[in-house]
Amino acid sequence: MIVDVHLRPEELDEKLREDARRGLTSAPKYLSPTWLYDAQGSALFEEITRLPEYYPTRTEFALLQQRAADFAEAARPEMLVELGSGSSEKTHVLLDALESHLHTYVPQDVSEPALRSAVARLSVEYPNLTVHGVVGDFTDSLARLPSGGKRAIAFLGGTIGNLVPSERAEFLAGTAGILRTGEWLLLGAGLVTDLDALLAAYDDAAGVTAEFDKNVLRVLNDRLDADFDPDRFVHRAVWDAENEWIEMRLEATEAMVVRIPGLDLDITFDEGEQIRTEISAKFRLSGLAQELEDAGFSVRHEWVDPAGRFVLLGASRR
């Protein structure tokens, strides 16, 4: 069992301080979605993935079950790298399909406890596979990923949609930059689809997504000694038709001043003022394929679910 740590807790704390200071003093205010995922946030998100309204996780999983063997036959990697692996639950489908080719699996995640748990479990479940974990932010860890044999990178869960276009271009170019010609990227992305279904997926009837969204305020309270009252904010899911993305926002229900001792800041909110906590871009196949082509990939496979809501793209490095 191997775990490389490229992001220490103190570095993560400093990144939180930088992000929170920049985002909460901007107009409009925003926070990085990274901070939604502490232990409680991750548990809430796992609950979200089981909700009837939240189709992306189960749709992607069904596509993986149907197409993992096709990807294995096309890519034939000896090393699989999964960016933002989390608990690595979906990866079993890929690992099983790639078994005859693979000698190493490299899960990467920002959470060291979650990663160590996944590495320990997978090392037992796949005794013939070297499991080499990497702790770091996927946007900063590309150059530090291990190499050895033909690689494929998996970036699943629609996480590519959390990046704005300039960030996507930088990330995809960076990913292409560490791969050799003929190595592969497996990318999972949400597609533009029925607006009612999109909005329901990010604002469920049971209110779990609202609790998940508000959890970022609890993270700021816990780690920066802030005095946010989550009950004084409401969750909003808004479709931005121009950018074709969902925005999750927290809206202040009244005017208030929030003290953040960890930043030595007082943050003023007007009634109705919002904090953007996440974007989730949805794509059109032609546009996403063009972004990959621009980054240095050739799209070889587009596997789309029957409802046209999600795609797995198999792309090789030119």
C-alpha positions as CSV (number, residue, x, y, z in Angstrom):
1,M,0.0,0.0,0.0
2,I,1.5,3.3,-1.1
3,V,0.2,6.8,-0.4
4,D,2.0,10.0,-1.6
5,V,1.0,13.1,0.2
6,H,1.3,16.3,-1.8
7,L,-1.2,18.3,0.2
8,R,-0.7,18.6,4.0
9,P,-3.5,19.6,6.4
10,E,-1.9,23.0,7.0
11,E,-1.6,23.6,3.2
12,L,-5.3,22.8,2.9
13,D,-6.1,25.2,5.7
14,E,-4.1,28.0,3.9
15,K,-5.9,27.2,0.6
16,L,-9.2,27.5,2.4
17,R,-8.2,30.9,3.9
18,E,-7.1,32.2,0.5
19,D,-10.3,31.0,-1.3
20,A,-12.7,32.2,1.4
21,R,-11.0,35.7,1.6
22,R,-11.0,36.1,-2.2
23,G,-14.6,34.7,-2.7
24,L,-16.4,36.4,0.2
25,T,-14.9,39.8,-0.6
26,S,-15.8,39.6,-4.3
27,A,-19.0,41.0,-5.8
28,P,-20.9,38.8,-6.3
29,K,-19.7,36.5,-3.5
30,Y,-18.6,32.9,-4.2
31,L,-16.9,29.9,-2.6
32,S,-15.0,27.0,-4.2
33,P,-17.1,23.7,-4.3
34,T,-14.0,22.0,-2.8
35,W,-15.1,23.2,0.7
36,L,-18.5,21.5,0.4
37,Y,-16.8,18.1,0.9
38,D,-15.7,17.7,4.5
39,A,-16.7,14.4,6.2
40,Q,-20.3,15.5,6.8
41,G,-20.5,17.1,3.3
42,S,-19.2,13.9,1.7
43,A,-21.8,11.8,3.6
44,L,-24.6,14.2,2.5
45,F,-23.4,13.9,-1.1
46,E,-23.5,10.1,-0.9
47,E,-27.1,10.5,0.3
48,I,-27.8,12.8,-2.6
49,T,-26.6,10.2,-5.1
50,R,-29.3,7.8,-3.9
51,L,-32.1,10.3,-4.3
52,P,-34.7,9.7,-7.1
53,E,-34.1,13.2,-8.5
54,Y,-30.3,12.9,-8.8
55,Y,-29.8,11.0,-12.0
56,P,-26.1,11.7,-12.8
57,T,-24.5,9.1,-10.5
58,R,-26.7,6.2,-11.4
59,T,-26.7,7.1,-15.1
60,E,-22.9,7.2,-15.2
61,F,-22.6,4.0,-13.2
62,A,-25.0,2.2,-15.7
63,L,-22.9,3.5,-18.6
64,L,-19.7,2.2,-16.9
65,Q,-21.3,-1.2,-16.5
66,Q,-22.3,-1.3,-20.1
67,R,-19.1,0.2,-21.6
68,A,-16.1,-0.5,-19.3
69,A,-15.2,-3.6,-21.4
70,D,-15.3,-1.5,-24.6
71,F,-13.0,1.1,-23.0
72,A,-10.6,-1.6,-21.8
73,E,-10.4,-3.1,-25.3
74,A,-9.7,0.4,-26.8
75,A,-7.3,1.8,-24.2
76,R,-5.5,-1.4,-22.8
77,P,-3.8,0.6,-19.9
78,E,-1.3,-0.9,-17.6
79,M,-1.9,1.9,-15.0
80,L,-5.3,3.5,-14.3
81,V,-5.2,7.0,-12.6
82,E,-8.5,8.2,-11.2
83,L,-8.7,11.9,-10.4
84,G,-11.0,12.9,-7.6
85,S,-11.5,9.3,-6.7
86,G,-13.4,9.8,-3.4
87,S,-14.4,6.4,-2.1
88,S,-13.5,4.7,-5.4
89,E,-16.8,2.8,-5.4
90,K,-17.5,3.1,-9.1
91,T,-14.0,2.1,-9.9
92,H,-14.7,-1.5,-9.2
93,V,-16.4,-1.7,-12.6
94,L,-13.3,-0.3,-14.4
95,L,-10.8,-2.4,-12.4
96,D,-12.7,-5.6,-13.1
97,A,-12.9,-4.7,-16.9
98,L,-9.2,-3.8,-17.0
99,E,-7.9,-6.7,-14.9
100,S,-6.1,-8.5,-17.7
101,H,-4.1,-5.3,-18.7
102,L,-3.7,-3.5,-15.4
103,H,-0.8,-3.6,-12.9
104,T,-1.4,-0.4,-11.0
105,Y,-4.3,1.7,-9.8
106,V,-3.7,5.3,-8.8
107,P,-6.6,7.0,-6.9
108,Q,-6.1,10.7,-6.3
109,D,-8.2,12.8,-3.8
110,V,-7.9,15.8,-1.7
111,S,-9.0,14.0,1.5
112,E,-6.2,12.0,3.0
113,P,-8.4,9.9,5.4
114,A,-10.8,9.0,2.6
115,L,-8.0,8.1,0.3
116,R,-6.1,6.0,2.9
117,S,-9.3,4.1,3.6
118,A,-9.9,3.4,-0.1
119,V,-6.3,2.3,-0.7
120,A,-6.4,-0.1,2.2
121,R,-9.7,-1.6,1.1
122,L,-8.7,-1.9,-2.6
123,S,-5.4,-3.4,-1.7
124,V,-7.2,-6.3,0.0
125,E,-9.9,-6.6,-2.7
126,Y,-7.3,-6.6,-5.6
127,P,-4.2,-8.4,-4.1
128,N,-2.6,-8.6,-7.5
129,L,-2.9,-4.9,-8.1
130,T,-0.5,-2.2,-6.9
131,V,-2.7,0.5,-5.3
132,H,-0.7,3.8,-5.2
133,G,-2.7,6.7,-3.6
134,V,-2.0,10.4,-4.2
135,V,-3.3,13.1,-1.8
136,G,-3.7,16.4,-3.6
137,D,-5.9,18.7,-5.5
138,F,-6.5,17.3,-9.0
139,T,-5.9,20.7,-10.6
140,D,-2.4,20.8,-9.0
141,S,-1.4,17.2,-8.9
142,L,-1.1,16.2,-12.5
143,A,2.7,16.6,-12.8
144,R,3.2,14.5,-9.6
145,L,1.2,11.5,-10.7
146,P,3.2,8.3,-10.8
147,S,4.1,6.8,-14.2
148,G,5.1,3.3,-15.3
149,G,3.6,1.6,-18.4
150,K,0.8,2.8,-20.5
151,R,-1.6,5.0,-18.6
152,A,-5.2,5.9,-18.7
153,I,-6.8,8.7,-16.7
154,A,-10.4,8.5,-15.5
155,F,-12.2,11.8,-14.5
156,L,-15.7,10.8,-13.6
157,G,-18.8,12.1,-11.8
158,G,-19.3,15.1,-14.1
159,T,-16.7,16.9,-12.0
160,I,-15.4,18.6,-15.2
161,G,-18.6,20.7,-15.0
162,N,-17.4,22.3,-11.8
163,L,-14.7,24.2,-13.8
164,V,-15.4,27.4,-15.8
165,P,-14.3,27.3,-19.4
166,S,-10.8,28.8,-18.8
167,E,-10.2,26.3,-16.0
168,R,-11.4,23.4,-18.1
169,A,-9.1,24.4,-20.9
170,E,-6.1,24.6,-18.5
171,F,-7.0,21.3,-16.9
172,L,-7.5,19.4,-20.2
173,A,-4.3,20.7,-21.7
174,G,-2.5,19.8,-18.5
175,T,-3.9,16.3,-18.6
176,A,-2.9,15.9,-22.2
177,G,0.5,17.3,-21.4
178,I,1.3,14.4,-18.9
179,L,0.1,11.7,-21.3
180,R,2.0,10.1,-24.1
181,T,0.7,9.6,-27.6
182,G,-1.8,6.8,-27.5
183,E,-2.6,7.0,-23.8
184,W,-6.3,7.7,-22.9
185,L,-8.7,9.8,-20.9
186,L,-12.1,8.5,-19.8
187,L,-14.3,11.5,-19.1
188,G,-17.8,11.5,-17.5
189,A,-19.9,14.6,-18.2
190,G,-23.5,15.7,-17.8
191,L,-25.3,16.8,-21.0
192,V,-27.8,19.7,-21.5
193,T,-31.2,18.1,-21.0
194,D,-34.7,18.8,-19.7
195,L,-34.6,21.9,-17.5
196,D,-37.1,20.5,-14.9
197,A,-34.9,17.4,-14.5
198,L,-31.8,19.5,-14.1
199,L,-33.2,21.8,-11.5
200,A,-34.7,18.9,-9.5
201,A,-31.4,17.1,-9.4
202,Y,-29.8,20.1,-7.6
203,D,-32.8,21.0,-5.4
204,D,-34.5,17.8,-4.2
205,A,-37.8,17.6,-2.5
206,A,-36.4,16.1,0.7
207,G,-34.0,19.0,1.1
208,V,-30.8,17.0,1.3
209,T,-29.1,19.1,-1.3
210,A,-30.0,22.2,0.7
211,E,-28.3,20.7,3.8
212,F,-25.3,19.8,1.6
213,D,-25.1,23.3,0.3
214,K,-25.4,24.9,3.8
215,N,-22.7,22.6,5.1
216,V,-20.0,24.9,3.5
217,L,-21.0,27.5,6.1
218,R,-20.5,24.9,8.9
219,V,-17.0,24.2,7.4
220,L,-16.2,27.9,7.6
221,N,-17.5,28.0,11.2
222,D,-15.4,25.0,12.2
223,R,-12.2,25.9,10.5
224,L,-12.2,29.7,10.5
225,D,-14.2,30.3,13.7
226,A,-16.9,32.1,11.6
227,D,-20.3,32.7,13.1
228,F,-22.5,31.9,10.1
229,D,-26.0,30.8,11.0
230,P,-27.0,28.3,8.3
231,D,-30.6,28.7,9.2
232,R,-30.4,32.3,8.0
233,F,-29.6,31.2,4.5
234,V,-31.7,29.3,1.9
235,H,-30.5,27.1,-0.9
236,R,-31.2,28.1,-4.5
237,A,-30.5,26.1,-7.7
238,V,-30.5,28.4,-10.8
239,W,-30.0,27.5,-14.5
240,D,-27.7,30.0,-16.3
241,A,-28.9,29.6,-19.9
242,E,-26.1,31.6,-21.4
243,N,-23.3,29.5,-19.8
244,E,-25.5,26.3,-19.8
245,W,-24.7,25.5,-16.2
246,I,-26.5,25.0,-12.9
247,E,-25.5,27.4,-10.1
248,M,-25.9,26.4,-6.5
249,R,-26.3,29.4,-4.3
250,L,-26.9,30.3,-0.7
251,E,-29.2,33.3,-0.2
252,A,-29.3,35.4,2.9
253,T,-32.9,35.7,4.3
254,E,-32.1,39.0,6.1
255,A,-29.3,41.6,6.3
256,M,-26.5,40.5,8.6
257,V,-22.8,40.8,9.4
258,V,-20.8,37.6,9.7
259,R,-17.6,37.7,11.7
260,I,-14.7,35.4,10.5
261,P,-11.9,35.6,13.1
262,G,-9.7,33.2,11.0
263,L,-9.6,35.8,8.3
264,D,-9.9,38.9,10.6
265,L,-12.9,39.9,8.4
266,D,-16.5,41.1,8.9
267,I,-18.6,40.1,5.9
268,T,-21.8,42.1,5.3
269,F,-24.8,40.6,3.6
270,D,-27.9,42.4,2.3
271,E,-31.2,40.6,2.5
272,G,-31.4,38.4,-0.6
273,E,-27.7,38.5,-1.3
274,Q,-26.3,35.3,-2.6
275,I,-23.1,33.2,-2.4
276,R,-22.4,31.0,-5.4
277,T,-21.1,27.7,-3.9
278,E,-20.9,25.6,-7.1
279,I,-21.4,25.5,-10.8
280,S,-22.2,22.3,-12.7
281,A,-21.8,22.9,-16.4
282,K,-23.8,20.7,-18.8
283,F,-22.4,20.1,-22.2
284,R,-23.3,19.5,-25.8
285,L,-21.4,16.7,-27.4
286,S,-19.9,18.8,-30.2
287,G,-18.7,21.4,-27.8
288,L,-17.2,19.0,-25.3
289,A,-15.5,17.1,-28.2
290,Q,-14.1,20.4,-29.5
291,E,-12.6,21.2,-26.0
292,L,-10.9,17.9,-25.9
293,E,-9.6,18.3,-29.5
294,D,-8.3,21.8,-28.6
295,A,-6.4,20.3,-25.6
296,G,-4.6,17.6,-27.7
297,F,-7.0,14.6,-27.6
298,S,-8.8,12.7,-30.3
299,V,-12.3,11.6,-29.3
300,R,-12.7,8.0,-30.1
301,H,-15.9,7.0,-28.3
302,E,-19.0,8.8,-27.1
303,W,-21.2,6.6,-25.0
304,V,-24.5,8.3,-24.2
305,D,-27.3,7.0,-22.0
306,P,-30.7,6.4,-23.7
307,A,-32.2,9.6,-22.2
308,G,-29.4,11.7,-23.5
309,R,-28.4,13.1,-20.0
310,F,-24.9,11.9,-19.5
311,V,-21.9,10.8,-21.6
312,L,-18.7,8.8,-21.1
313,L,-16.1,10.0,-23.6
314,G,-13.0,7.9,-24.5
315,A,-10.3,10.1,-25.9
316,S,-6.7,9.3,-26.9
317,R,-3.7,11.6,-26.7
318,R,-2.6,12.7,-30.1
